[in-house]
Amino acid sequence: MAERQFDVTVIGSGPGGYVAAIRAAQLGMKVALVERDKLGGVCLNWGCIPSKALLKSAELFTALRKSEEFGISAKEVTYDFGKIIARSRGVADRISKGVEYLMKKNKIEVIPGTAKLTNRTTVEVSRDGKVAETIKSKNIIIATGARPRSIPGVAIDRKTIITSSEAMTLPQQPKSMIVIGGGAIGIEFAYFYNAFGTNVTVVEMMPSILPLEDKEITKMLESSLRKAGITILTATKVEGVQVKDGATVSVSGPDGKKELKGDVVLMAAGVQANVENLGLEAAGVKVEKGFIVVNEFGKTNVDGVYAIGDVAGPPLLAHVASREGITAAEHISGRAKHGVDRTNVPSCTYCQPQVASVGLTEEAAVAKGYQVKVGKFPFRPLGKAMAIGETEGTVKLVFDAKYGELLGAHIIGAEATEMIAELGVAKALETTWEELHSTMHAHPTLSEAVMEAAGQAFDAAIHI
């Protein structure tokens, strides 16, 4: 069996792996990309992209139902659940084909199969359970991602107790759904199914949904989702799930123990890294708490072996994986000047209203010893918000009181996930409240709330 030689071999073609492969190829290296399934990984095929297609359908359906407010009559608005699902799958397929094109364009050798390290420079690729070929590589980038995890005593059967993958391809819309986990994935699917009339209950063991977001912002979101008809049980633990004629979920919370009944249970309690059967032990790669240990450049404890994305630990986000992939490729080439800045990672939840943030929450800033100034500005007074009928929302900015530097930004409302980019750049440049407030923001726009929130923190806001 002949061995093939590469400068870089990437294992996994998700938003970390395929991006790392492209950057390595751009830098003049001979690159192989090993993938056991479809190009694009979970994110492009079963996560980020198709889920946003579903959410757009929910958003549009909701908007049409209130079109009378805009002088448009759209009577008897109906939907076809099967077509909604089919559109989502079509979007995912087009994205995957786009990645295939990029591989050809950048002359990256795509090798189908399951990869396993036998030492720090050798990768075996198996197909149909048998070793099909062996690759010698100067450098290896592990980008195998993660998979949904369950909770003790609850087995995912992918029929009644499902993951996000099944939630995107259900043949029929369930009448009721219990979502275990109030993080971004759980909340997005809760919003989607609720928009089309499914009776949705969210169970979250932490005191609030979106536990890593600013508490004030999550309270606003909880209120909005409850008004939409979603039942939210926080500080509530799942004790067990029984499957019979649907599912019965036993929970205990502030109001004691109770049983919840639903057609399906969506397990959205987080993910676990795909570190098994990779040959990490043979290569000597260190794993702690279920994740591969890396430095700010993605380098493991073994020379020439890197790990990026979910397999390398939180924050478990697609854009983090992509940035890590670029950084790892540049570090291999000797061009990386800076590691990944994990203090400036945007976080986005795409329900309606959307939630987005970057940097420190108010609570975290105070815990770190900062004296803070907080500026807030609601969407309601904004001309653009009134014009488009999206007055539910707030921008909250956290500044260092001494120097005026932006420490964190938190937005709830329409287009929050687009607006957060400005604040990510601002934080990266160590921007102050004065610079944000004095920068002209186009009128009328929702982003005027950013300018006004910066001014409100230091008593300089105009429209409040």
Secondary structure as GFF3:
##gff-version 3
##sequence-region A 1 464
A	DSSP	beta_strand	3	11	.	.	.	ID=ss1
A	DSSP	alpha_helix	17	26	.	.	.	ID=ss2
A	DSSP	beta_strand	31	35	.	.	.	ID=ss3
A	DSSP	alpha_helix	41	46	.	.	.	ID=ss4
A	DSSP	alpha_helix	48	65	.	.	.	ID=ss5
A	DSSP	three_ten_helix	67	70	.	.	.	ID=ss6
A	DSSP	alpha_helix	81	105	.	.	.	ID=ss7
A	DSSP	beta_strand	109	112	.	.	.	ID=ss8
A	DSSP	beta_strand	114	119	.	.	.	ID=ss9
A	DSSP	beta_strand	122	127	.	.	.	ID=ss10
A	DSSP	beta_strand	130	142	.	.	.	ID=ss11
A	DSSP	beta_strand	146	148	.	.	.	ID=ss12
A	DSSP	beta_strand	161	162	.	.	.	ID=ss13
A	DSSP	alpha_helix	164	167	.	.	.	ID=ss14
A	DSSP	beta_strand	176	180	.	.	.	ID=ss15
A	DSSP	alpha_helix	184	195	.	.	.	ID=ss16
A	DSSP	beta_strand	199	203	.	.	.	ID=ss17
A	DSSP	alpha_helix	215	227	.	.	.	ID=ss18
A	DSSP	beta_strand	231	233	.	.	.	ID=ss19
A	DSSP	beta_strand	237	243	.	.	.	ID=ss20
A	DSSP	beta_strand	247	253	.	.	.	ID=ss21
A	DSSP	beta_strand	256	262	.	.	.	ID=ss22
A	DSSP	beta_strand	264	267	.	.	.	ID=ss23
A	DSSP	beta_strand	271	273	.	.	.	ID=ss24
A	DSSP	alpha_helix	280	283	.	.	.	ID=ss25
A	DSSP	beta_strand	287	288	.	.	.	ID=ss26
A	DSSP	beta_strand	291	292	.	.	.	ID=ss27
A	DSSP	beta_strand	305	307	.	.	.	ID=ss28
A	DSSP	three_ten_helix	309	312	.	.	.	ID=ss29
A	DSSP	alpha_helix	318	333	.	.	.	ID=ss30
A	DSSP	beta_strand	347	349	.	.	.	ID=ss31
A	DSSP	beta_strand	354	359	.	.	.	ID=ss32
A	DSSP	alpha_helix	362	367	.	.	.	ID=ss33
A	DSSP	beta_strand	372	378	.	.	.	ID=ss34
A	DSSP	alpha_helix	383	388	.	.	.	ID=ss35
A	DSSP	beta_strand	393	400	.	.	.	ID=ss36
A	DSSP	beta_strand	406	413	.	.	.	ID=ss37
A	DSSP	alpha_helix	416	428	.	.	.	ID=ss38
A	DSSP	alpha_helix	433	438	.	.	.	ID=ss39
A	DSSP	alpha_helix	448	457	.	.	.	ID=ss40
###
